[in-house]
Amino acid sequence: RERGTDFSASYVAALLLRGGDGADLYNQQAEHSRHLTLLPAGTVINLPFITPPTTALLVLPLTVLDPGTAFRVWSILELILLALGVWVAIRAGPWPSHIRRTPRAATLMIAVAAGGTYAFLLLGQIDGLTALGLGAAYAAWRKDRPRAAGFWMALAFAATKPHLAVGLGIWLLARRDWRALAGAAAGCTLVAAVSLALVGPDGLAGFVSALSFAAGNTPGASTLGVPGMVASWLGSGSGAVVIGVAGSVIALAACALLGARSRGRPGALEASLAGAAALSLVASPHLLPHDLVILAPAFAWCMARAAATESGMWPGLATIRVIAAWTVLAVLTLVDTGNAAPAPPGRLVPLGLLAIGIAALLTMTSRTRAGNRSRVALAQSGSGSGTGGSTA
């Protein structure tokens, strides 16, 4: 089965790239015929290459290995990148000084053990690189380097799975952080330039057409975004499509709200970015179980922020809540993995992701109200002190 995983589609695309046939990267017939030569006789497979050309470039060095060995090496490397992305987020997080190594190591293990990691490894997916980019972006924001943050986030998603980052792009725009936006524009431009050099204009046109092909190639009820949840309830009719799109638009609007409320508030970064990442995923029409590992760095930085709000021994109540939410999402992911049955209760992961987004919005709202009360109290105190001083 290793030669027929999702990785093998990228492996075949890399073979075409190595042979100088980059313009045919999204030619489904060329891909399919080349794919069949790697599989046992009589195998039926439907794994078109639908990711950006940069994915094939990343796999290119592994084409010196046979497909099975390349799959194993790739899966191990991606797992390492996933763990590295989580560790980058842990190191950058606002941990209190009394939190030592053990809680951070526990956070790393819990993050990597999420439900999506099983499918991620089994299929040889590329989400580890995306998770690393998100963790690096968070670390750059923590160091007050928004230009680098925007660059790393845009580069990671644009080079691998840009369809999962629409909500994050809206979040970035709503923050009005022009330095971060400039960095994101540079990241996207770099990916576009490399892709154009690899496959030319015809290849890029093929990539755009492959996106629409992918939408019809995967059963809607097996996807884990809002459209997939609606399809699992109502089927694939036009009414279900309209409702699914409307739900995605609402999730994207919530990303904008999170971005706007986090503007100029460094302490709100963790909740805002985690919520936007979850809502960005759930708004996608092509979200699958393995993609949920992208949220592992978000879990790590939320653990750090939770610890920063607690006093006493670790873990406190806030930390336990974060772990519980992550555990529930992991269980929902395992339940939904491989399940495309169009019947109630339908896909469950979208409900978990929406709950994370709602929790982030509620957290932002409560902190805004607390901040407003503090400013009013401070103003009244200042007014009282001024009056007293004048009377004296």
Phi, psi and chi 1 to 4 in degrees:
 res  aa     phi    psi   chi1   chi2   chi3   chi4
   1 ARG       -  -21.6 -167.1  177.5 -177.9  -80.7
   2 GLU   -60.3  -27.7   64.6 -159.0    5.5      -
   3 ARG   -83.0   -3.8  -69.8  178.4  -71.9  174.4
   4 GLY  -120.1   22.8      -      -      -      -
   5 THR   -79.7  174.1   61.6      -      -      -
   6 ASP   -59.3  -31.2  -72.5    0.3      -      -
   7 PHE   -60.4  -34.8  165.3   77.0      -      -
   8 SER   -63.6  -27.6   63.7      -      -      -
   9 ALA   -64.1  -41.8      -      -      -      -
  10 SER   -69.2  -34.9  -61.6      -      -      -
  11 TYR   -63.2  -45.2 -177.0   86.9      -      -
  12 VAL   -64.1  -42.4  168.9      -      -      -
  13 ALA   -61.3  -38.7      -      -      -      -
  14 ALA   -66.0  -35.3      -      -      -      -
  15 LEU   -63.5  -42.6  -71.8  175.5      -      -
  16 LEU   -62.0  -41.0  -69.1  172.4      -      -
  17 LEU   -63.9  -42.6 -157.3   59.8      -      -
  18 ARG   -65.0  -32.7 -169.4  177.8   73.1  176.0
  19 GLY   -82.8    4.4      -      -      -      -
  20 GLY    82.2   15.6      -      -      -      -
  21 ASP  -106.5   42.5  -60.8  -39.8      -      -
  22 GLY   -60.4  -31.6      -      -      -      -
  23 ALA   -66.4  -21.3      -      -      -      -
  24 ASP   -96.6   15.2  -69.1  -30.2      -      -
  25 LEU   -58.6  -32.5 -144.8   59.6      -      -
  26 TYR  -111.1   18.3  -59.6   96.6      -      -
  27 ASN   -80.3  106.0 -177.9  -36.0      -      -
  28 GLN   -62.5  -34.5  -58.3  -58.5  -25.8      -
  29 GLN   -68.0  -44.3  -68.1 -178.5  -17.5      -
  30 ALA   -63.7  -41.3      -      -      -      -
  31 GLU   -62.3  -46.8  -76.0  -93.3  -19.1      -
  32 HIS   -64.3  -45.2 -171.5   69.4      -      -
  33 SER   -64.8  -38.5   60.2      -      -      -
  34 ARG   -68.8  -35.1 -169.1   66.0  175.1  -90.6
  35 HIS   -65.2  -41.7 -144.7  156.3      -      -
  36 LEU   -63.5  -28.2  -71.6  177.8      -      -
  37 THR   -68.0  -17.9   62.8      -      -      -
  38 LEU   -93.1   -9.3  -56.2  176.7      -      -
  39 LEU  -109.3  157.6  -61.3  169.0      -      -
  40 PRO   -59.2  151.0  -22.2   32.3      -      -
  41 ALA   -58.1  139.0      -      -      -      -
  42 GLY    85.6    0.6      -      -      -      -
  43 THR   -71.0  136.0  -59.7      -      -      -
  44 VAL  -105.8  123.7  177.4      -      -      -
  45 ILE  -141.9  146.5 -168.3  169.0      -      -
  46 ASN  -140.1   77.8 -175.3   18.2      -      -
  47 LEU  -128.4   78.4  -79.4  174.0      -      -
  48 PRO   -71.9  153.1   28.2  -35.1      -      -
  49 PHE   -83.8  117.9 -179.4   68.9      -      -
  50 ILE  -128.8    1.4   56.7  175.4      -      -
  51 THR   -90.9  168.9   49.0      -      -      -
  52 PRO   -59.2  156.8  -24.1   34.3      -      -
  53 PRO   -56.8  -27.5  -24.2   33.7      -      -
  54 THR   -62.7  -24.5   41.6      -      -      -
  55 THR   -64.5  -43.4  -54.1      -      -      -
  56 ALA   -63.9  -36.3      -      -      -      -
  57 LEU   -63.3  -40.0  178.4   64.2      -      -
  58 LEU   -65.6  -32.9  -67.3  167.9      -      -
  59 VAL   -83.1  -17.9  176.9      -      -      -
  60 LEU   -48.6  -44.8 -171.7   60.4      -      -
  61 PRO   -61.0  -25.0  -22.7   33.8      -      -
  62 LEU   -82.8   -5.2  -63.2 -176.7      -      -
  63 THR   -71.7   -8.1   56.1      -      -      -
  64 VAL   -75.5  -12.6  -60.1      -      -      -
  65 LEU  -100.9  159.1  -56.0  172.3      -      -
  66 ASP   -69.9  159.2   65.5   89.7      -      -
  67 PRO   -55.3  -41.0  -24.9   33.5      -      -
  68 GLY   -65.9  -46.1      -      -      -      -
  69 THR   -65.6  -42.0  -56.2      -      -      -
  70 ALA   -60.4  -40.1      -      -      -      -
  71 PHE   -60.3  -45.5  160.2   73.7      -      -
  72 ARG   -66.1  -45.2  -67.5 -177.4  177.9   87.8
  73 VAL   -61.8  -43.5  171.8      -      -      -
  74 TRP   -62.0  -45.6  176.5  -98.3      -      -
  75 SER   -62.3  -41.1  -69.4      -      -      -
  76 ILE   -64.8  -44.4  -67.8  171.2      -      -
  77 LEU   -61.8  -42.1  -72.3  174.7      -      -
  78 GLU   -66.6  -36.6  -75.7  -64.1  -48.3      -
  79 LEU   -64.2  -40.0 -179.4   61.6      -      -
  80 ILE   -63.1  -42.8  -68.1  171.6      -      -
  81 LEU   -64.7  -38.0  -68.2  177.5      -      -
  82 LEU   -62.1  -48.1  171.7   62.3      -      -
  83 ALA   -62.9  -37.3      -      -      -      -
  84 LEU   -65.5  -41.5 -178.3   59.4      -      -
  85 GLY   -61.0  -40.3      -      -      -      -
  86 VAL   -65.9  -42.8  173.4      -      -      -
  87 TRP   -66.5  -36.5 -174.8 -117.6      -      -
  88 VAL   -60.8  -43.1  167.3      -      -      -
  89 ALA   -66.4  -37.8      -      -      -      -
  90 ILE   -63.7  -46.0  -71.2  172.9      -      -
  91 ARG   -63.8  -32.8  -75.3 -179.5   58.1   85.2
  92 ALA   -86.4  -12.6      -      -      -      -
  93 GLY   -68.4  159.4      -      -      -      -
  94 PRO   -83.4   56.3   33.0  -36.1      -      -
  95 TRP   -67.7  140.3  -62.3   91.2      -      -
  96 PRO   -68.2  158.5   21.5  -30.1      -      -
  97 SER   -63.4  -25.7   58.2      -      -      -
  98 HIS   -82.7   -7.1   68.2  -84.7      -      -
  99 ILE   -83.2  118.4  -63.7  -66.0      -      -
 100 ARG  -100.8 -148.6  -58.9  -60.0 -178.4 -176.8
 101 ARG   -73.9  -39.3  -66.6 -178.3 -179.4  178.7
 102 THR   -60.6  -48.7  -59.7      -      -      -
 103 PRO   -60.8  -35.3  -25.6   36.7      -      -
 104 ARG   -70.4  -39.6  -57.9 -176.4 -166.9 -150.7
 105 ALA   -65.3  -39.4      -      -      -      -
 106 ALA   -62.9  -40.3      -      -      -      -
 107 THR   -61.0  -42.8  -63.5      -      -      -
 108 LEU   -59.7  -46.8  173.0   64.8      -      -
 109 MET   -67.6  -41.6  -70.3 -173.4  -74.1      -
 110 ILE   -64.6  -39.9  -63.4  171.4      -      -
 111 ALA   -62.8  -46.0      -      -      -      -
 112 VAL   -73.0  -23.0  175.1      -      -      -
 113 ALA   -84.2   14.5      -      -      -      -
 114 ALA   -63.8  160.5      -      -      -      -
 115 GLY   -59.2  -32.0      -      -      -      -
 116 GLY   -72.0  -15.7      -      -      -      -
 117 THR   -66.4  -32.7  -53.4      -      -      -
 118 TYR   -61.2  -53.2  175.0   74.4      -      -
 119 ALA   -65.3  -36.3      -      -      -      -
 120 PHE   -58.1  -44.6  160.2   74.0      -      -
 121 LEU   -74.3  -41.0  -78.7  173.1      -      -
 122 LEU   -65.1  -31.6 -170.9   66.1      -      -
 123 LEU   -98.9   -6.4  -62.3  174.8      -      -
 124 GLY    64.9   47.9      -      -      -      -
 125 GLN   -81.6  169.8  -82.9  -70.6  -29.4      -
 126 ILE  -106.0    8.6 -162.9  170.9      -      -
 127 ASP   -66.1  -16.3  -60.5  -87.3      -      -
 128 GLY   -62.2  -39.6      -      -      -      -
 129 LEU   -66.2  -39.2 -178.1   63.0      -      -
 130 THR   -64.6  -42.2  -43.2      -      -      -
 131 ALA   -62.7  -39.1      -      -      -      -
 132 LEU   -62.4  -41.7  174.2   59.4      -      -
 133 GLY   -62.5  -40.1      -      -      -      -
 134 LEU   -67.5  -41.0 -174.0   60.6      -      -
 135 GLY   -64.0  -40.5      -      -      -      -
 136 ALA   -66.0  -37.2      -      -      -      -
 137 ALA   -63.6  -45.0      -      -      -      -
 138 TYR   -60.1  -44.7  167.8   72.1      -      -
 139 ALA   -61.1  -39.1      -      -      -      -
 140 ALA   -66.3  -39.6      -      -      -      -
 141 TRP   -63.3  -39.4  -97.0  -54.6      -      -
 142 ARG   -63.9  -28.8  -74.1  -78.4  -61.4  166.3
 143 LYS   -91.7   10.9  -64.2  176.0 -178.3  177.2
 144 ASP    58.5   47.8 -164.7   23.4      -      -
 145 ARG  -126.0   70.6  -62.9  171.8   56.7 -166.7
 146 PRO   -63.8  -31.2   21.7  -32.6      -      -
 147 ARG   -63.5  -44.5 -173.0  173.9  -75.1  105.1
 148 ALA   -66.1  -36.8      -      -      -      -
 149 ALA   -60.8  -49.7      -      -      -      -
 150 GLY   -61.6  -38.6      -      -      -      -
 151 PHE   -63.8  -49.6  176.8   80.7      -      -
 152 TRP   -65.2  -40.1  -70.3  125.3      -      -
 153 MET   -66.7  -45.9 -173.0  164.9   70.5      -
 154 ALA   -67.0  -41.4      -      -      -      -
 155 LEU   -61.6  -45.7 -180.0   67.5      -      -
 156 ALA   -63.8  -45.0      -      -      -      -
 157 PHE   -76.7  -42.3  -81.3   94.1      -      -
 158 ALA   -64.1  -32.9      -      -      -      -
 159 ALA   -81.1  -12.9      -      -      -      -
 160 THR  -126.7  -64.0   57.7      -      -      -
 161 LYS  -141.3   74.3  -60.7 -168.2  173.2 -176.9
 162 PRO   -63.7  -24.3   20.1  -31.7      -      -
 163 HIS   -67.4  -16.5   61.9  -72.8      -      -
 164 LEU   -89.2   -3.8  -61.2  178.5      -      -
 165 ALA  -111.7   11.2      -      -      -      -
 166 VAL   -60.4  -45.3  174.7      -      -      -
 167 GLY   -64.4  -37.6      -      -      -      -
 168 LEU   -66.2  -36.0  -75.1  171.0      -      -
 169 GLY   -63.9  -41.6      -      -      -      -
 170 ILE   -65.2  -41.2  -68.0  173.8      -      -
 171 TRP   -57.7  -42.1  176.0   84.1      -      -
 172 LEU   -66.1  -41.3 -158.8   57.9      -      -
 173 LEU   -64.3  -41.0  -74.7  167.5      -      -
 174 ALA   -67.1  -26.0      -      -      -      -
 175 ARG   -72.2  -20.8  -81.2  172.2   63.8   87.7
 176 ARG    55.7   37.9  -61.9 -178.7 -171.7  175.7
 177 ASP   -92.9   93.0 -173.1  -20.9      -      -
 178 TRP   -66.9  -30.1  -52.8  120.4      -      -
 179 ARG   -68.4  -41.5  -70.0  179.5  -64.1  170.4
 180 ALA   -65.4  -39.0      -      -      -      -
 181 LEU   -64.8  -37.9  -74.3  168.2      -      -
 182 ALA   -64.3  -40.4      -      -      -      -
 183 GLY   -64.4  -40.9      -      -      -      -
 184 ALA   -64.2  -40.2      -      -      -      -
 185 ALA   -62.9  -38.8      -      -      -      -
 186 ALA   -65.1  -41.0      -      -      -      -
 187 GLY   -62.8  -45.3      -      -      -      -
 188 CYS   -65.9  -38.9  -68.9      -      -      -
 189 THR   -64.2  -40.1  -59.5      -      -      -
 190 LEU   -62.2  -45.5  177.0   59.0      -      -
 191 VAL   -63.7  -41.8  171.4      -      -      -
 192 ALA   -64.0  -41.5      -      -      -      -
 193 ALA   -65.6  -43.9      -      -      -      -
 194 VAL   -64.4  -42.4  171.6      -      -      -
 195 SER   -62.7  -42.2  -61.9      -      -      -
 196 LEU   -63.2  -39.9 -178.0   62.1      -      -
 197 ALA   -66.7  -31.1      -      -      -      -
 198 LEU   -77.4  -43.8  -70.7  173.2      -      -
 199 VAL  -122.6   -9.8  -57.3      -      -      -
 200 GLY    75.1  176.1      -      -      -      -
 201 PRO   -60.1  -38.5  -22.4   32.6      -      -
 202 ASP   -65.3  -39.0  -68.9  -20.0      -      -
 203 GLY   -65.1  -39.9      -      -      -      -
 204 LEU   -64.9  -38.0  -70.9 -178.4      -      -
 205 ALA   -63.3  -36.4      -      -      -      -
 206 GLY   -65.0  -36.1      -      -      -      -
 207 PHE   -63.7  -42.9  169.2   61.0      -      -
 208 VAL   -62.8  -42.3  174.1      -      -      -
 209 SER   -69.4  -29.6   63.9      -      -      -
 210 ALA   -66.6  -27.6      -      -      -      -
 211 LEU   -64.1  -43.4  -64.7  178.5      -      -
 212 SER   -69.4  -34.1   59.1      -      -      -
 213 PHE   -63.3  -40.7  174.5   83.2      -      -
 214 ALA   -63.9  -34.7      -      -      -      -
 215 ALA   -61.8  -33.6      -      -      -      -
 216 GLY   -93.6  -12.9      -      -      -      -
 217 ASN   -81.9  -27.7 -169.5   52.2      -      -
 218 THR  -103.2  125.3  -56.7      -      -      -
 219 PRO   -56.9  129.4  -22.8   32.8      -      -
 220 GLY   -56.9  -36.9      -      -      -      -
 221 ALA   -69.5  -12.2      -      -      -      -
 222 SER   -94.4   -5.9   66.6      -      -      -
 223 THR   -87.9  161.5   59.5      -      -      -
 224 LEU  -113.5   13.8  -56.3 -176.4      -      -
 225 GLY   -88.5 -177.4      -      -      -      -
 226 VAL   -58.3  -43.5  171.1      -      -      -
 227 PRO   -59.1  -37.7  -25.8   36.0      -      -
 228 GLY   -67.1  -38.9      -      -      -      -
 229 MET   -63.4  -44.8  179.2  176.7   66.9      -
 230 VAL   -65.8  -40.0  175.9      -      -      -
 231 ALA   -63.6  -34.4      -      -      -      -
 232 SER   -71.5  -19.8   69.0      -      -      -
 233 TRP   -88.7  -47.2  -68.8  -15.4      -      -
 234 LEU  -112.5   -2.8  -54.6  177.2      -      -
 235 GLY    88.8 -161.6      -      -      -      -
 236 SER  -109.8   22.5   56.9      -      -      -
 237 GLY   -71.9  172.2      -      -      -      -
 238 SER   -64.1  -34.2   57.7      -      -      -
 239 GLY   -63.6  -41.3      -      -      -      -
 240 ALA   -64.4  -38.4      -      -      -      -
 241 VAL   -62.9  -45.3  171.7      -      -      -
 242 VAL   -62.4  -44.9  171.0      -      -      -
 243 ILE   -65.1  -41.0  -64.5  172.6      -      -
 244 GLY   -62.3  -43.7      -      -      -      -
 245 VAL   -63.6  -41.9  170.3      -      -      -
 246 ALA   -61.2  -41.5      -      -      -      -
 247 GLY   -63.2  -39.2      -      -      -      -
 248 SER   -64.7  -39.9  -67.0      -      -      -
 249 VAL   -63.1  -40.2  169.9      -      -      -
 250 ILE   -63.8  -41.7  -67.0  172.3      -      -
 251 ALA   -62.8  -39.3      -      -      -      -
 252 LEU   -68.0  -36.1  -65.0  176.4      -      -
 253 ALA   -64.3  -36.6      -      -      -      -
 254 ALA   -65.4  -34.0      -      -      -      -
 255 CYS   -60.7  -42.2  -70.8      -      -      -
 256 ALA   -63.3  -40.8      -      -      -      -
 257 LEU   -64.2  -41.2 -175.4   58.6      -      -
 258 LEU   -63.3  -41.0  -76.2  169.0      -      -
 259 GLY   -64.7  -44.2      -      -      -      -
 260 ALA   -63.6  -39.4      -      -      -      -
 261 ARG   -75.2  -19.4  -71.6 -173.8  174.7  178.7
 262 SER   -90.8   -5.3   69.1      -      -      -
 263 ARG   -63.4  124.8 -172.9  167.7   60.2 -113.8
 264 GLY    73.7   15.1      -      -      -      -
 265 ARG  -128.0   86.1  -61.8  171.9   57.5 -167.4
 266 PRO   -56.5  -33.4  -23.4   33.2      -      -
 267 GLY   -70.9  -12.0      -      -      -      -
 268 ALA   -95.0    0.4      -      -      -      -
 269 LEU   -58.2  -46.2  174.7   63.6      -      -
 270 GLU   -61.5  -53.7  -73.9   77.8   17.6      -
 271 ALA   -64.8  -42.1      -      -      -      -
 272 SER   -64.9  -49.1  176.5      -      -      -
 273 LEU   -68.8  -38.9 -176.8   53.9      -      -
 274 ALA   -63.5  -45.4      -      -      -      -
 275 GLY   -63.0  -41.8      -      -      -      -
 276 ALA   -65.8  -38.1      -      -      -      -
 277 ALA   -63.4  -43.6      -      -      -      -
 278 ALA   -65.4  -43.6      -      -      -      -
 279 LEU   -70.6  -32.3  -68.3  171.3      -      -
 280 SER   -64.0  -40.1 -174.5      -      -      -
 281 LEU   -66.3  -46.7  -67.3 -177.4      -      -
 282 VAL   -70.5  -19.5   82.5      -      -      -
 283 ALA   -78.9  -14.8      -      -      -      -
 284 SER   -75.3  140.7  171.2      -      -      -
 285 PRO   -80.1   -6.4   29.0  -35.3      -      -
 286 HIS  -133.0   55.2 -162.6  -96.0      -      -
 287 LEU   -96.5  131.4  176.3   69.7      -      -
 288 LEU  -126.1  164.4  -66.0  170.1      -      -
 289 PRO   -53.7  -40.4  -28.5   35.4      -      -
 290 HIS   -65.1  -23.4   47.8 -100.5      -      -
 291 ASP   -70.4  -16.1  -63.8  -39.9      -      -
 292 LEU   -71.3  -13.8  -64.0  174.6      -      -
 293 VAL   -65.7  -17.0  -60.4      -      -      -
 294 ILE   -59.6  -26.6  -66.5  172.2      -      -
 295 LEU   -82.1   -4.2  -67.2  177.5      -      -
 296 ALA   -58.8  -44.8      -      -      -      -
 297 PRO   -61.6  -33.8  -23.0   34.4      -      -
 298 ALA   -63.7  -40.7      -      -      -      -
 299 PHE   -58.8  -41.3  166.5   75.3      -      -
 300 ALA   -63.5  -46.9      -      -      -      -
 301 TRP   -73.4  -26.4   71.0   58.7      -      -
 302 CYS   -69.3  -34.3  -73.9      -      -      -
 303 MET   -62.4  -41.1  -73.1  -76.3  -77.1      -
 304 ALA   -64.6  -44.9      -      -      -      -
 305 ARG   -65.9  -37.5  176.6   55.3   66.8 -175.6
 306 ALA   -63.1  -44.2      -      -      -      -
 307 ALA   -61.6  -34.3      -      -      -      -
 308 ALA   -68.2  -21.1      -      -      -      -
 309 THR   -91.8   -3.6   65.3      -      -      -
 310 GLU  -105.7  157.0  -62.3  170.4  -17.7      -
 311 SER  -126.1  150.5   58.7      -      -      -
 312 GLY    96.3 -160.7      -      -      -      -
 313 MET   -73.3  150.1  -65.9 -176.4   62.5      -
 314 TRP   -94.5  139.0 -174.2   92.3      -      -
 315 PRO   -89.3  143.3   32.0  -34.9      -      -
 316 GLY   -92.1 -172.9      -      -      -      -
 317 LEU   -63.1  -42.3 -177.7   57.9      -      -
 318 ALA   -62.7  -41.9      -      -      -      -
 319 THR   -64.8  -41.8  -63.3      -      -      -
 320 ILE   -62.5  -37.0  -68.3  172.9      -      -
 321 ARG   -63.3  -42.2  -73.4  173.0  177.8  167.7
 322 VAL   -63.8  -43.9  174.3      -      -      -
 323 ILE   -62.7  -41.0  -65.8  173.9      -      -
 324 ALA   -63.2  -42.8      -      -      -      -
 325 ALA   -63.3  -42.7      -      -      -      -
 326 TRP   -65.5  -38.5 -173.3 -117.3      -      -
 327 THR   -66.5  -43.5  -57.3      -      -      -
 328 VAL   -60.6  -44.0  169.1      -      -      -
 329 LEU   -62.7  -38.1 -178.0   62.2      -      -
 330 ALA   -63.9  -43.1      -      -      -      -
 331 VAL   -64.9  -43.4  171.9      -      -      -
 332 LEU   -61.1  -37.0  -63.6 -179.0      -      -
 333 THR   -64.1  -43.2  -55.8      -      -      -
 334 LEU   -64.9  -37.8  -69.5  174.9      -      -
 335 VAL   -65.8  -39.6  171.2      -      -      -
 336 ASP   -82.6  -17.3  -81.0   -8.3      -      -
 337 THR   -63.0  122.3  -61.5      -      -      -
 338 GLY    76.4    5.4      -      -      -      -
 339 ASN  -102.5  115.8 -179.7   16.6      -      -
 340 ALA  -122.4   17.4      -      -      -      -
 341 ALA   -67.5  122.0      -      -      -      -
 342 PRO   -83.6   74.8   30.1  -32.5      -      -
 343 ALA  -152.6  152.8      -      -      -      -
 344 PRO   -57.2  144.8  -23.9   35.1      -      -
 345 PRO   -83.5    5.6   32.8  -35.8      -      -
 346 GLY    72.5 -160.3      -      -      -      -
 347 ARG   -68.7  135.8  -58.9  -67.4   74.2   75.5
 348 LEU  -102.5  -28.9  -60.8  174.8      -      -
 349 VAL   -56.9  -41.2  164.4      -      -      -
 350 PRO   -56.2  -35.9  -25.1   34.3      -      -
 351 LEU   -64.8  -39.6  -61.1  175.8      -      -
 352 GLY   -65.2  -42.4      -      -      -      -
 353 LEU   -67.6  -40.4  -66.3  174.8      -      -
 354 LEU   -63.5  -36.8  -70.6  171.0      -      -
 355 ALA   -64.0  -38.7      -      -      -      -
 356 ILE   -62.8  -43.8  -68.2  173.2      -      -
 357 GLY   -62.7  -41.8      -      -      -      -
 358 ILE   -65.8  -40.9  -68.2  171.0      -      -
 359 ALA   -61.3  -39.3      -      -      -      -
 360 ALA   -64.7  -41.8      -      -      -      -
 361 LEU   -64.0  -41.6  -75.7  167.4      -      -
 362 LEU   -65.5  -39.6  -67.8  175.5      -      -
 363 THR   -62.2  -44.3  -60.6      -      -      -
 364 MET   -63.5  -40.0  -61.8  -70.4  -67.2      -
 365 THR   -65.4  -44.4  -59.5      -      -      -
 366 SER   -64.7  -38.5   63.2      -      -      -
 367 ARG   -69.4  -35.1  -71.5  179.9  178.8  175.1
 368 THR   -64.2  -43.9  -60.2      -      -      -
 369 ARG   -65.8  -40.6  -70.5  174.8  178.3  171.8
 370 ALA   -63.1  -40.9      -      -      -      -
 371 GLY   -65.2  -40.1      -      -      -      -
 372 ASN   -64.4  -41.8  -70.0  -21.4      -      -
 373 ARG   -63.2  -38.8  -74.4 -164.7  -62.6  -92.7
 374 SER   -65.0  -41.6  -62.4      -      -      -
 375 ARG   -66.7  -38.5  -76.4 -168.7  -69.4  -89.6
 376 VAL   -65.1  -44.2  169.4      -      -      -
 377 ALA   -62.9  -40.2      -      -      -      -
 378 LEU   -65.6  -40.1 -176.4   61.8      -      -
 379 ALA   -65.8  -41.3      -      -      -      -
 380 GLN   -66.1  -38.6  -68.8  174.6  -17.3      -
 381 SER   -64.2  -42.8  173.6      -      -      -
 382 GLY   -64.7  -38.8      -      -      -      -
 383 SER   -64.0  -43.0  175.5      -      -      -
 384 GLY   -64.1  -41.6      -      -      -      -
 385 SER   -64.9  -38.5  -62.2      -      -      -
 386 GLY   -66.2  -40.4      -      -      -      -
 387 THR   -65.3  -43.7  -58.7      -      -      -
 388 GLY   -61.8  -40.8      -      -      -      -
 389 GLY   -65.5  -38.2      -      -      -      -
 390 SER   -67.7  -41.6  175.5      -      -      -
 391 THR   -63.2  -42.5  -58.4      -      -      -
 392 ALA   -63.1      -      -      -      -      -
